[in-house]
Amino acid sequence: MAVPKRKMSRANTRARRAQWKAVKVALVSCPQCRSPKRPHVACSNCGTYNRRQVFEPSA
């Protein structure tokens, strides 16, 4: 099992952790109702995916 030989300094630890960022959720507009939705996911507003009705939305 790999074990570090020396203690990692606070500066190096924080510099490494600085790369962990929250990623903004990508949104596209639905071609049917123009509401924002995630790409490659059925629209929760109108229930369409790839210009086909896949489920009836609960209104």
C-alpha distance matrix in Angstrom:
0.0 3.8 6.4 10.0 12.2 15.3 16.6 17.7 21.5 23.5 25.2 22.2 20.8 24.3 24.8 21.8 23.0 26.5 25.8 25.4 29.0 31.0 32.6 36.3 37.3 39.3 42.7 45.6 49.1 50.1 52.7 54.9 55.0 53.4 51.2 47.7 45.0 41.4 41.5 41.1 41.8 45.2 47.4 47.5 51.0 52.9 50.6 50.6 48.0 48.9 52.5 52.6 53.1 50.0 50.8 53.4 52.3 53.1 55.6
3.8 0.0 3.8 6.7 9.2 12.1 13.6 14.4 18.2 20.5 21.9 18.8 17.8 21.4 21.6 18.8 20.4 23.8 23.1 23.2 26.9 29.3 30.9 34.7 36.0 37.9 41.5 44.3 48.0 49.3 51.9 54.2 54.3 52.4 50.3 46.6 44.1 40.6 40.6 40.6 41.4 44.9 46.9 47.2 50.5 52.6 50.5 50.4 47.7 48.5 52.1 52.5 53.1 50.2 51.0 53.6 52.4 53.2 55.5
6.4 3.8 0.0 3.8 6.3 9.0 10.3 11.8 15.5 17.9 19.8 17.0 15.9 19.7 20.4 17.9 19.5 22.9 22.8 23.0 26.8 29.3 31.3 35.1 36.6 38.8 42.4 45.5 49.1 50.5 53.3 55.6 55.4 53.5 51.1 47.5 45.2 41.8 42.1 42.3 43.0 46.4 48.2 48.3 51.5 53.8 51.9 52.0 49.5 50.4 53.9 54.4 54.8 52.0 52.6 55.0 53.5 54.2 56.4
10.0 6.7 3.8 0.0 3.8 5.6 7.1 8.3 12.1 14.8 16.4 13.7 13.2 17.0 17.5 15.6 17.5 20.7 20.9 21.6 25.4 28.2 30.3 34.1 36.0 38.2 41.9 45.0 48.6 50.3 53.1 55.5 55.2 53.1 50.8 47.0 45.0 41.7 42.0 42.5 43.4 46.9 48.4 48.6 51.7 54.0 52.3 52.4 49.9 50.8 54.2 54.9 55.4 52.8 53.4 55.8 54.1 54.8 56.7
12.2 9.2 6.3 3.8 0.0 3.8 7.0 9.2 12.5 15.8 17.3 14.9 15.1 18.9 19.3 17.9 20.1 23.1 23.6 24.6 28.3 31.3 33.5 37.3 39.4 41.5 45.2 48.3 51.9 53.8 56.5 59.0 58.7 56.4 54.2 50.4 48.4 45.2 45.5 46.1 47.0 50.5 52.0 52.3 55.3 57.6 56.0 56.0 53.5 54.3 57.8 58.6 59.1 56.5 57.1 59.5 57.8 58.5 60.4
15.3 12.1 9.0 5.6 3.8 0.0 3.8 6.3 9.0 12.5 14.1 12.3 12.7 16.3 17.0 16.2 18.3 21.0 22.1 23.3 26.9 30.0 32.5 36.1 38.5 40.7 44.4 47.6 51.2 53.2 56.1 58.5 58.0 55.7 53.3 49.5 47.8 44.7 45.2 46.1 46.9 50.5 51.7 51.8 54.7 57.2 55.8 55.9 53.6 54.4 57.8 58.7 59.2 56.7 57.2 59.4 57.5 58.1 59.8
16.6 13.6 10.3 7.1 7.0 3.8 0.0 3.8 6.3 9.3 11.6 10.3 10.0 13.5 14.8 14.3 15.8 18.6 20.1 21.0 24.5 27.6 30.3 33.8 36.3 38.8 42.4 45.7 49.2 51.3 54.3 56.6 55.9 53.5 51.1 47.3 45.7 42.7 43.6 44.6 45.2 48.6 49.7 49.6 52.4 55.1 53.8 54.1 52.0 53.0 56.3 57.2 57.5 55.0 55.4 57.3 55.3 55.7 57.2
17.7 14.4 11.8 8.3 9.2 6.3 3.8 0.0 3.8 6.6 8.3 6.5 6.5 10.0 11.1 10.6 12.4 15.0 16.5 17.7 21.2 24.3 27.0 30.5 33.1 35.5 39.1 42.4 45.9 48.2 51.1 53.5 52.8 50.3 47.9 44.2 42.7 39.7 40.5 41.8 42.5 45.9 46.9 46.9 49.6 52.3 51.2 51.3 49.2 50.1 53.3 54.4 54.8 52.5 52.9 54.9 52.7 53.3 54.7
21.5 18.2 15.5 12.1 12.5 9.0 6.3 3.8 0.0 3.8 5.4 5.3 6.2 8.6 9.9 10.8 12.4 14.2 16.4 17.9 21.0 24.3 27.1 30.4 33.3 35.7 39.3 42.6 46.1 48.5 51.5 53.9 53.0 50.4 48.0 44.2 43.0 40.3 41.3 42.8 43.5 46.9 47.5 47.5 50.0 52.8 51.9 52.2 50.2 51.1 54.2 55.5 55.8 53.7 54.0 55.8 53.4 54.0 55.1
23.5 20.5 17.9 14.8 15.8 12.5 9.3 6.6 3.8 0.0 3.8 5.5 5.0 6.0 8.4 9.8 10.4 11.9 14.8 15.9 18.7 21.8 24.9 27.9 30.9 33.6 37.0 40.4 43.7 46.2 49.3 51.7 50.5 47.9 45.4 41.7 40.7 38.1 39.4 41.1 41.6 44.9 45.3 45.1 47.4 50.4 49.7 50.1 48.3 49.4 52.3 53.6 53.9 51.8 51.9 53.5 51.0 51.4 52.4
25.2 21.9 19.8 16.4 17.3 14.1 11.6 8.3 5.4 3.8 0.0 3.8 5.5 5.2 6.0 8.6 9.9 10.4 13.1 15.1 17.6 21.0 23.8 26.8 30.0 32.3 35.8 39.1 42.4 45.1 48.1 50.6 49.5 46.7 44.4 40.6 39.8 37.3 38.4 40.3 41.0 44.4 44.7 44.8 47.0 49.9 49.3 49.5 47.6 48.5 51.4 52.9 53.3 51.5 51.8 53.4 50.9 51.5 52.4
22.2 18.8 17.0 13.7 14.9 12.3 10.3 6.5 5.3 5.5 3.8 0.0 3.8 5.5 5.0 6.1 8.6 9.8 11.6 13.8 16.8 20.3 22.8 26.1 29.1 31.2 34.8 38.0 41.5 44.1 46.9 49.5 48.7 46.0 43.8 40.0 38.9 36.1 36.8 38.5 39.4 42.9 43.5 43.8 46.2 48.9 48.1 48.1 46.0 46.7 49.8 51.3 51.9 49.9 50.4 52.3 50.0 50.7 51.8
20.8 17.8 15.9 13.2 15.1 12.7 10.0 6.5 6.2 5.0 5.5 3.8 0.0 3.8 5.5 5.2 6.2 8.6 10.6 11.8 15.0 18.2 21.0 24.4 27.2 29.6 33.2 36.5 40.0 42.4 45.3 47.8 46.9 44.3 41.9 38.1 36.9 34.1 35.1 36.7 37.3 40.7 41.3 41.4 43.8 46.6 45.8 46.0 44.0 45.0 48.0 49.3 49.7 47.6 47.9 49.7 47.4 48.0 49.1
24.3 21.4 19.7 17.0 18.9 16.3 13.5 10.0 8.6 6.0 5.2 5.5 3.8 0.0 3.8 5.3 5.0 6.0 9.0 10.2 12.8 16.0 19.0 22.1 25.1 27.7 31.1 34.5 37.8 40.4 43.4 45.8 44.7 42.0 39.6 35.9 34.9 32.4 33.6 35.5 36.1 39.3 39.7 39.7 41.9 44.8 44.2 44.5 42.7 43.7 46.6 48.0 48.3 46.4 46.7 48.3 45.7 46.3 47.2
24.8 21.6 20.4 17.5 19.3 17.0 14.8 11.1 9.9 8.4 6.0 5.0 5.5 3.8 0.0 3.8 5.5 5.1 7.3 9.8 12.3 15.9 18.3 21.4 24.6 26.7 30.3 33.5 36.9 39.6 42.4 45.0 44.1 41.3 39.1 35.3 34.4 31.8 32.7 34.6 35.5 39.0 39.4 39.7 41.9 44.6 44.1 44.0 42.0 42.7 45.6 47.3 47.9 46.1 46.6 48.4 46.0 46.9 47.8
21.8 18.8 17.9 15.6 17.9 16.2 14.3 10.6 10.8 9.8 8.6 6.1 5.2 5.3 3.8 0.0 3.8 5.4 5.9 8.0 11.2 14.8 17.0 20.5 23.3 25.4 29.0 32.2 35.7 38.2 41.0 43.6 42.9 40.2 38.1 34.2 33.0 30.1 30.8 32.4 33.3 36.8 37.6 38.0 40.4 43.0 42.1 42.1 39.9 40.6 43.7 45.1 45.8 43.8 44.4 46.3 44.2 45.1 46.3
23.0 20.4 19.5 17.5 20.1 18.3 15.8 12.4 12.4 10.4 9.9 8.6 6.2 5.0 5.5 3.8 0.0 3.8 5.3 5.6 8.8 12.0 14.8 18.1 20.9 23.4 27.0 30.3 33.8 36.1 39.2 41.6 40.6 38.1 35.7 31.9 30.7 27.9 29.0 30.8 31.3 34.7 35.2 35.4 37.7 40.5 39.7 39.9 38.0 39.0 42.0 43.3 43.7 41.7 42.0 43.8 41.4 42.2 43.3
26.5 23.8 22.9 20.7 23.1 21.0 18.6 15.0 14.2 11.9 10.4 9.8 8.6 6.0 5.1 5.4 3.8 0.0 3.8 5.5 7.3 10.9 13.4 16.5 19.7 22.0 25.4 28.7 32.1 34.8 37.7 40.2 39.2 36.4 34.1 30.4 29.5 27.0 28.1 30.2 31.0 34.3 34.5 34.8 36.9 39.7 39.2 39.3 37.4 38.3 41.1 42.7 43.2 41.5 41.9 43.5 41.0 41.9 42.7
25.8 23.1 22.8 20.9 23.6 22.1 20.1 16.5 16.4 14.8 13.1 11.6 10.6 9.0 7.3 5.9 5.3 3.8 0.0 3.8 6.0 9.7 11.4 14.8 17.7 19.7 23.3 26.4 30.0 32.5 35.3 37.9 37.2 34.4 32.4 28.6 27.5 24.7 25.4 27.4 28.4 31.8 32.3 32.9 35.2 37.7 37.1 36.9 34.8 35.4 38.4 40.0 40.7 39.0 39.7 41.5 39.3 40.4 41.4
25.4 23.2 23.0 21.6 24.6 23.3 21.0 17.7 17.9 15.9 15.1 13.8 11.8 10.2 9.8 8.0 5.6 5.5 3.8 0.0 3.8 6.9 9.3 12.8 15.5 17.9 21.4 24.8 28.3 30.6 33.6 36.0 35.2 32.6 30.3 26.5 25.2 22.4 23.5 25.3 25.9 29.3 29.8 30.1 32.5 35.1 34.4 34.5 32.5 33.5 36.4 37.8 38.3 36.4 36.8 38.6 36.3 37.3 38.4
29.0 26.9 26.8 25.4 28.3 26.9 24.5 21.2 21.0 18.7 17.6 16.8 15.0 12.8 12.3 11.2 8.8 7.3 6.0 3.8 0.0 3.8 6.2 9.4 12.4 14.9 18.3 21.8 25.1 27.6 30.7 33.0 32.0 29.3 27.0 23.2 22.2 19.8 21.1 23.3 23.8 27.0 27.2 27.5 29.6 32.4 31.9 32.0 30.3 31.3 34.0 35.6 36.0 34.4 34.7 36.3 33.8 34.8 35.6
31.0 29.3 29.3 28.2 31.3 30.0 27.6 24.3 24.3 21.8 21.0 20.3 18.2 16.0 15.9 14.8 12.0 10.9 9.7 6.9 3.8 0.0 3.8 6.5 9.2 12.3 15.4 19.0 22.2 24.6 27.8 30.0 28.8 26.2 23.7 20.0 18.9 16.6 18.4 20.8 20.9 23.9 23.8 23.9 26.0 28.9 28.5 28.8 27.3 28.7 31.2 32.6 32.8 31.2 31.4 32.8 30.2 31.1 31.9
32.6 30.9 31.3 30.3 33.5 32.5 30.3 27.0 27.1 24.9 23.8 22.8 21.0 19.0 18.3 17.0 14.8 13.4 11.4 9.3 6.2 3.8 0.0 3.8 6.3 8.8 12.2 15.6 19.0 21.4 24.5 26.9 25.9 23.3 21.1 17.2 16.1 13.6 15.0 17.5 18.0 21.1 21.2 21.8 23.8 26.4 26.0 25.9 24.2 25.3 27.9 29.5 30.0 28.6 29.1 30.6 28.2 29.5 30.4
36.3 34.7 35.1 34.1 37.3 36.1 33.8 30.5 30.4 27.9 26.8 26.1 24.4 22.1 21.4 20.5 18.1 16.5 14.8 12.8 9.4 6.5 3.8 0.0 3.8 6.3 9.2 12.7 15.8 18.5 21.6 23.9 22.7 20.0 17.7 13.9 13.3 11.4 13.2 16.3 16.5 19.3 18.8 19.4 21.0 23.6 23.7 23.7 22.3 23.5 25.7 27.5 27.9 26.8 27.2 28.5 25.9 27.2 27.7
37.3 36.0 36.6 36.0 39.4 38.5 36.3 33.1 33.3 30.9 30.0 29.1 27.2 25.1 24.6 23.3 20.9 19.7 17.7 15.5 12.4 9.2 6.3 3.8 0.0 3.8 6.3 10.1 13.2 15.3 18.6 20.7 19.7 17.3 14.9 11.1 9.8 7.7 9.9 12.8 12.8 15.5 15.1 15.8 17.6 20.1 20.0 20.0 18.7 20.0 22.2 23.9 24.1 23.0 23.4 24.8 22.3 23.9 24.5
39.3 37.9 38.8 38.2 41.5 40.7 38.8 35.5 35.7 33.6 32.3 31.2 29.6 27.7 26.7 25.4 23.4 22.0 19.7 17.9 14.9 12.3 8.8 6.3 3.8 0.0 3.8 6.9 10.5 12.9 15.7 18.3 17.7 15.1 13.4 9.6 8.4 6.2 7.3 10.7 11.5 14.2 13.8 15.4 17.0 19.0 18.9 18.2 16.6 17.4 19.6 21.7 22.4 21.7 22.6 24.1 22.0 24.1 24.7
42.7 41.5 42.4 41.9 45.2 44.4 42.4 39.1 39.3 37.0 35.8 34.8 33.2 31.1 30.3 29.0 27.0 25.4 23.3 21.4 18.3 15.4 12.2 9.2 6.3 3.8 0.0 3.8 6.9 9.4 12.5 14.8 14.0 11.3 9.6 5.9 5.3 4.8 6.4 10.2 10.3 12.3 11.1 12.8 13.8 15.7 16.1 15.5 14.4 15.4 17.0 19.2 19.8 19.6 20.3 21.5 19.3 21.5 21.8
45.6 44.3 45.5 45.0 48.3 47.6 45.7 42.4 42.6 40.4 39.1 38.0 36.5 34.5 33.5 32.2 30.3 28.7 26.4 24.8 21.8 19.0 15.6 12.7 10.1 6.9 3.8 0.0 3.8 6.5 9.0 11.8 11.6 8.7 8.2 5.5 5.5 6.1 6.1 9.6 10.2 11.5 10.2 12.8 13.2 14.3 14.9 13.6 12.5 12.9 14.1 16.8 17.8 18.2 19.4 20.5 18.7 21.4 21.5
49.1 48.0 49.1 48.6 51.9 51.2 49.2 45.9 46.1 43.7 42.4 41.5 40.0 37.8 36.9 35.7 33.8 32.1 30.0 28.3 25.1 22.2 19.0 15.8 13.2 10.5 6.9 3.8 0.0 3.8 6.3 8.7 8.0 4.9 5.4 4.5 6.0 8.3 8.7 11.5 11.5 11.5 9.3 11.8 11.2 11.9 13.3 12.1 11.9 12.3 12.5 15.3 16.2 17.2 18.2 18.8 17.0 19.7 19.4
50.1 49.3 50.5 50.3 53.8 53.2 51.3 48.2 48.5 46.2 45.1 44.1 42.4 40.4 39.6 38.2 36.1 34.8 32.5 30.6 27.6 24.6 21.4 18.5 15.3 12.9 9.4 6.5 3.8 0.0 3.8 5.5 5.7 4.5 5.4 6.2 6.3 8.9 8.9 10.5 10.0 9.0 6.7 9.7 9.0 8.7 10.0 8.4 8.7 9.5 9.1 11.7 12.4 13.7 14.8 15.5 14.1 17.2 17.2
52.7 51.9 53.3 53.1 56.5 56.1 54.3 51.1 51.5 49.3 48.1 46.9 45.3 43.4 42.4 41.0 39.2 37.7 35.3 33.6 30.7 27.8 24.5 21.6 18.6 15.7 12.5 9.0 6.3 3.8 0.0 3.8 6.1 5.6 8.4 9.7 10.0 12.2 11.3 12.3 12.4 11.1 9.5 12.7 11.6 10.2 11.5 9.0 9.2 8.7 7.3 10.6 12.1 14.3 15.9 16.6 16.0 19.3 19.2
54.9 54.2 55.6 55.5 59.0 58.5 56.6 53.5 53.9 51.7 50.6 49.5 47.8 45.8 45.0 43.6 41.6 40.2 37.9 36.0 33.0 30.0 26.9 23.9 20.7 18.3 14.8 11.8 8.7 5.5 3.8 0.0 3.8 5.9 8.3 10.8 11.3 14.0 13.7 14.3 13.5 11.2 9.1 11.6 9.8 7.6 9.5 7.5 9.3 9.7 7.2 9.5 10.1 12.8 13.9 13.9 13.4 16.7 16.3
55.0 54.3 55.4 55.2 58.7 58.0 55.9 52.8 53.0 50.5 49.5 48.7 46.9 44.7 44.1 42.9 40.6 39.2 37.2 35.2 32.0 28.8 25.9 22.7 19.7 17.7 14.0 11.6 8.0 5.7 6.1 3.8 0.0 3.9 5.5 8.9 10.3 13.7 14.4 15.6 14.3 12.0 8.8 10.4 7.7 6.7 9.7 9.2 11.5 12.7 10.6 12.5 12.2 14.4 14.6 13.9 12.5 15.2 14.2
53.4 52.4 53.5 53.1 56.4 55.7 53.5 50.3 50.4 47.9 46.7 46.0 44.3 42.0 41.3 40.2 38.1 36.4 34.4 32.6 29.3 26.2 23.3 20.0 17.3 15.1 11.3 8.7 4.9 4.5 5.6 5.9 3.9 0.0 3.8 6.5 8.8 12.1 12.8 14.9 14.1 12.8 9.7 11.7 9.5 9.6 12.2 11.4 12.7 13.4 12.2 14.7 15.0 16.8 17.3 17.0 15.2 17.8 16.8
51.2 50.3 51.1 50.8 54.2 53.3 51.1 47.9 48.0 45.4 44.4 43.8 41.9 39.6 39.1 38.1 35.7 34.1 32.4 30.3 27.0 23.7 21.1 17.7 14.9 13.4 9.6 8.2 5.4 5.4 8.4 8.3 5.5 3.8 0.0 3.8 6.5 10.2 12.0 14.3 12.8 11.6 8.1 9.2 7.2 8.8 11.3 11.5 12.9 14.5 13.9 15.8 15.4 16.5 16.4 16.0 13.5 15.6 14.7
47.7 46.6 47.5 47.0 50.4 49.5 47.3 44.2 44.2 41.7 40.6 40.0 38.1 35.9 35.3 34.2 31.9 30.4 28.6 26.5 23.2 20.0 17.2 13.9 11.1 9.6 5.9 5.5 4.5 6.2 9.7 10.8 8.9 6.5 3.8 0.0 3.8 7.1 9.4 12.3 11.1 11.1 8.3 9.5 9.0 11.1 12.7 12.7 13.1 14.7 15.0 17.0 16.9 17.4 17.5 17.8 15.2 17.3 16.9
45.0 44.1 45.2 45.0 48.4 47.8 45.7 42.7 43.0 40.7 39.8 38.9 36.9 34.9 34.4 33.0 30.7 29.5 27.5 25.2 22.2 18.9 16.1 13.3 9.8 8.4 5.3 5.5 6.0 6.3 10.0 11.3 10.3 8.8 6.5 3.8 0.0 3.8 6.4 8.9 7.4 7.9 6.0 7.6 8.7 10.6 10.9 10.8 10.6 12.5 13.6 15.2 15.2 14.9 15.3 16.2 14.0 16.3 16.8
41.4 40.6 41.8 41.7 45.2 44.7 42.7 39.7 40.3 38.1 37.3 36.1 34.1 32.4 31.8 30.1 27.9 27.0 24.7 22.4 19.8 16.6 13.6 11.4 7.7 6.2 4.8 6.1 8.3 8.9 12.2 14.0 13.7 12.1 10.2 7.1 3.8 0.0 3.8 6.6 5.8 8.1 7.9 9.7 11.7 13.4 12.8 12.4 11.0 12.6 14.7 16.2 16.5 15.6 16.4 18.0 16.2 18.5 19.5
41.5 40.6 42.1 42.0 45.5 45.2 43.6 40.5 41.3 39.4 38.4 36.8 35.1 33.6 32.7 30.8 29.0 28.1 25.4 23.5 21.1 18.4 15.0 13.2 9.9 7.3 6.4 6.1 8.7 8.9 11.3 13.7 14.4 12.8 12.0 9.4 6.4 3.8 0.0 3.8 5.5 8.3 9.1 11.9 13.9 14.6 13.6 12.1 9.8 10.3 13.0 14.8 16.0 15.3 16.9 19.1 17.9 20.7 21.9
41.1 40.6 42.3 42.5 46.1 46.1 44.6 41.8 42.8 41.1 40.3 38.5 36.7 35.5 34.6 32.4 30.8 30.2 27.4 25.3 23.3 20.8 17.5 16.3 12.8 10.7 10.2 9.6 11.5 10.5 12.3 14.3 15.6 14.9 14.3 12.3 8.9 6.6 3.8 0.0 3.8 6.9 9.2 12.1 14.6 14.6 12.8 10.9 7.8 8.4 11.7 12.8 14.2 13.0 15.1 17.8 17.3 20.3 22.1
41.8 41.4 43.0 43.4 47.0 46.9 45.2 42.5 43.5 41.6 41.0 39.4 37.3 36.1 35.5 33.3 31.3 31.0 28.4 25.9 23.8 20.9 18.0 16.5 12.8 11.5 10.3 10.2 11.5 10.0 12.4 13.5 14.3 14.1 12.8 11.1 7.4 5.8 5.5 3.8 0.0 3.8 6.4 8.7 11.6 12.0 9.9 9.1 6.9 9.1 11.8 12.2 12.4 10.8 12.2 14.7 13.9 16.7 18.7
45.2 44.9 46.4 46.9 50.5 50.5 48.6 45.9 46.9 44.9 44.4 42.9 40.7 39.3 39.0 36.8 34.7 34.3 31.8 29.3 27.0 23.9 21.1 19.3 15.5 14.2 12.3 11.5 11.5 9.0 11.1 11.2 12.0 12.8 11.6 11.1 7.9 8.1 8.3 6.9 3.8 0.0 3.8 6.2 8.9 8.6 6.1 5.6 4.6 8.0 9.7 9.4 9.0 7.6 8.7 11.0 10.5 13.6 15.6
47.4 46.9 48.2 48.4 52.0 51.7 49.7 46.9 47.5 45.3 44.7 43.5 41.3 39.7 39.4 37.6 35.2 34.5 32.3 29.8 27.2 23.8 21.2 18.8 15.1 13.8 11.1 10.2 9.3 6.7 9.5 9.1 8.8 9.7 8.1 8.3 6.0 7.9 9.1 9.2 6.4 3.8 0.0 3.8 5.4 5.8 5.0 5.5 6.5 9.7 10.1 10.5 9.6 9.3 9.4 10.5 8.9 12.0 13.1
47.5 47.2 48.3 48.6 52.3 51.8 49.6 46.9 47.5 45.1 44.8 43.8 41.4 39.7 39.7 38.0 35.4 34.8 32.9 30.1 27.5 23.9 21.8 19.4 15.8 15.4 12.8 12.8 11.8 9.7 12.7 11.6 10.4 11.7 9.2 9.5 7.6 9.7 11.9 12.1 8.7 6.2 3.8 0.0 3.8 5.9 5.4 7.9 9.6 13.1 13.4 13.1 11.1 10.3 9.0 9.2 6.6 8.9 10.2
51.0 50.5 51.5 51.7 55.3 54.7 52.4 49.6 50.0 47.4 47.0 46.2 43.8 41.9 41.9 40.4 37.7 36.9 35.2 32.5 29.6 26.0 23.8 21.0 17.6 17.0 13.8 13.2 11.2 9.0 11.6 9.8 7.7 9.5 7.2 9.0 8.7 11.7 13.9 14.6 11.6 8.9 5.4 3.8 0.0 3.8 6.0 8.4 11.1 14.1 13.4 13.5 11.4 11.8 10.4 9.4 6.4 8.6 8.4
52.9 52.6 53.8 54.0 57.6 57.2 55.1 52.3 52.8 50.4 49.9 48.9 46.6 44.8 44.6 43.0 40.5 39.7 37.7 35.1 32.4 28.9 26.4 23.6 20.1 19.0 15.7 14.3 11.9 8.7 10.2 7.6 6.7 9.6 8.8 11.1 10.6 13.4 14.6 14.6 12.0 8.6 5.8 5.9 3.8 0.0 3.8 5.8 9.2 12.1 10.6 10.3 8.1 9.4 8.4 7.5 6.0 9.1 9.3
50.6 50.5 51.9 52.3 56.0 55.8 53.8 51.2 51.9 49.7 49.3 48.1 45.8 44.2 44.1 42.1 39.7 39.2 37.1 34.4 31.9 28.5 26.0 23.7 20.0 18.9 16.1 14.9 13.3 10.0 11.5 9.5 9.7 12.2 11.3 12.7 10.9 12.8 13.6 12.8 9.9 6.1 5.0 5.4 6.0 3.8 0.0 3.8 6.9 10.4 9.7 8.4 5.9 5.9 5.1 5.7 5.4 9.1 10.7
50.6 50.4 52.0 52.4 56.0 55.9 54.1 51.3 52.2 50.1 49.5 48.1 46.0 44.5 44.0 42.1 39.9 39.3 36.9 34.5 32.0 28.8 25.9 23.7 20.0 18.2 15.5 13.6 12.1 8.4 9.0 7.5 9.2 11.4 11.5 12.7 10.8 12.4 12.1 10.9 9.1 5.6 5.5 7.9 8.4 5.8 3.8 0.0 3.8 6.7 5.9 5.2 4.3 5.5 7.1 8.6 9.1 12.9 14.3
48.0 47.7 49.5 49.9 53.5 53.6 52.0 49.2 50.2 48.3 47.6 46.0 44.0 42.7 42.0 39.9 38.0 37.4 34.8 32.5 30.3 27.3 24.2 22.3 18.7 16.6 14.4 12.5 11.9 8.7 9.2 9.3 11.5 12.7 12.9 13.1 10.6 11.0 9.8 7.8 6.9 4.6 6.5 9.6 11.1 9.2 6.9 3.8 0.0 3.8 5.3 5.3 6.5 6.4 9.1 11.7 12.2 15.9 17.6
48.9 48.5 50.4 50.8 54.3 54.4 53.0 50.1 51.1 49.4 48.5 46.7 45.0 43.7 42.7 40.6 39.0 38.3 35.4 33.5 31.3 28.7 25.3 23.5 20.0 17.4 15.4 12.9 12.3 9.5 8.7 9.7 12.7 13.4 14.5 14.7 12.5 12.6 10.3 8.4 9.1 8.0 9.7 13.1 14.1 12.1 10.4 6.7 3.8 0.0 3.8 5.5 8.4 9.2 12.4 14.9 15.7 19.5 20.9
52.5 52.1 53.9 54.2 57.8 57.8 56.3 53.3 54.2 52.3 51.4 49.8 48.0 46.6 45.6 43.7 42.0 41.1 38.4 36.4 34.0 31.2 27.9 25.7 22.2 19.6 17.0 14.1 12.5 9.1 7.3 7.2 10.6 12.2 13.9 15.0 13.6 14.7 13.0 11.7 11.8 9.7 10.1 13.4 13.4 10.6 9.7 5.9 5.3 3.8 0.0 3.8 6.9 9.2 12.0 13.8 14.8 18.6 19.6
52.6 52.5 54.4 54.9 58.6 58.7 57.2 54.4 55.5 53.6 52.9 51.3 49.3 48.0 47.3 45.1 43.3 42.7 40.0 37.8 35.6 32.6 29.5 27.5 23.9 21.7 19.2 16.8 15.3 11.7 10.6 9.5 12.5 14.7 15.8 17.0 15.2 16.2 14.8 12.8 12.2 9.4 10.5 13.1 13.5 10.3 8.4 5.2 5.3 5.5 3.8 0.0 3.8 6.1 9.2 11.3 13.2 16.9 18.4
53.1 53.1 54.8 55.4 59.1 59.2 57.5 54.8 55.8 53.9 53.3 51.9 49.7 48.3 47.9 45.8 43.7 43.2 40.7 38.3 36.0 32.8 30.0 27.9 24.1 22.4 19.8 17.8 16.2 12.4 12.1 10.1 12.2 15.0 15.4 16.9 15.2 16.5 16.0 14.2 12.4 9.0 9.6 11.1 11.4 8.1 5.9 4.3 6.5 8.4 6.9 3.8 0.0 3.8 5.9 7.6 9.8 13.4 15.1
50.0 50.2 52.0 52.8 56.5 56.7 55.0 52.5 53.7 51.8 51.5 49.9 47.6 46.4 46.1 43.8 41.7 41.5 39.0 36.4 34.4 31.2 28.6 26.8 23.0 21.7 19.6 18.2 17.2 13.7 14.3 12.8 14.4 16.8 16.5 17.4 14.9 15.6 15.3 13.0 10.8 7.6 9.3 10.3 11.8 9.4 5.9 5.5 6.4 9.2 9.2 6.1 3.8 0.0 3.8 7.1 9.4 12.8 15.3
50.8 51.0 52.6 53.4 57.1 57.2 55.4 52.9 54.0 51.9 51.8 50.4 47.9 46.7 46.6 44.4 42.0 41.9 39.7 36.8 34.7 31.4 29.1 27.2 23.4 22.6 20.3 19.4 18.2 14.8 15.9 13.9 14.6 17.3 16.4 17.5 15.3 16.4 16.9 15.1 12.2 8.7 9.4 9.0 10.4 8.4 5.1 7.1 9.1 12.4 12.0 9.2 5.9 3.8 0.0 3.8 6.2 9.2 12.1
53.4 53.6 55.0 55.8 59.5 59.4 57.3 54.9 55.8 53.5 53.4 52.3 49.7 48.3 48.4 46.3 43.8 43.5 41.5 38.6 36.3 32.8 30.6 28.5 24.8 24.1 21.5 20.5 18.8 15.5 16.6 13.9 13.9 17.0 16.0 17.8 16.2 18.0 19.1 17.8 14.7 11.0 10.5 9.2 9.4 7.5 5.7 8.6 11.7 14.9 13.8 11.3 7.6 7.1 3.8 0.0 3.8 6.5 8.9
52.3 52.4 53.5 54.1 57.8 57.5 55.3 52.7 53.4 51.0 50.9 50.0 47.4 45.7 46.0 44.2 41.4 41.0 39.3 36.3 33.8 30.2 28.2 25.9 22.3 22.0 19.3 18.7 17.0 14.1 16.0 13.4 12.5 15.2 13.5 15.2 14.0 16.2 17.9 17.3 13.9 10.5 8.9 6.6 6.4 6.0 5.4 9.1 12.2 15.7 14.8 13.2 9.8 9.4 6.2 3.8 0.0 3.8 6.0
53.1 53.2 54.2 54.8 58.5 58.1 55.7 53.3 54.0 51.4 51.5 50.7 48.0 46.3 46.9 45.1 42.2 41.9 40.4 37.3 34.8 31.1 29.5 27.2 23.9 24.1 21.5 21.4 19.7 17.2 19.3 16.7 15.2 17.8 15.6 17.3 16.3 18.5 20.7 20.3 16.7 13.6 12.0 8.9 8.6 9.1 9.1 12.9 15.9 19.5 18.6 16.9 13.4 12.8 9.2 6.5 3.8 0.0 3.8
55.6 55.5 56.4 56.7 60.4 59.8 57.2 54.7 55.1 52.4 52.4 51.8 49.1 47.2 47.8 46.3 43.3 42.7 41.4 38.4 35.6 31.9 30.4 27.7 24.5 24.7 21.8 21.5 19.4 17.2 19.2 16.3 14.2 16.8 14.7 16.9 16.8 19.5 21.9 22.1 18.7 15.6 13.1 10.2 8.4 9.3 10.7 14.3 17.6 20.9 19.6 18.4 15.1 15.3 12.1 8.9 6.0 3.8 0.0
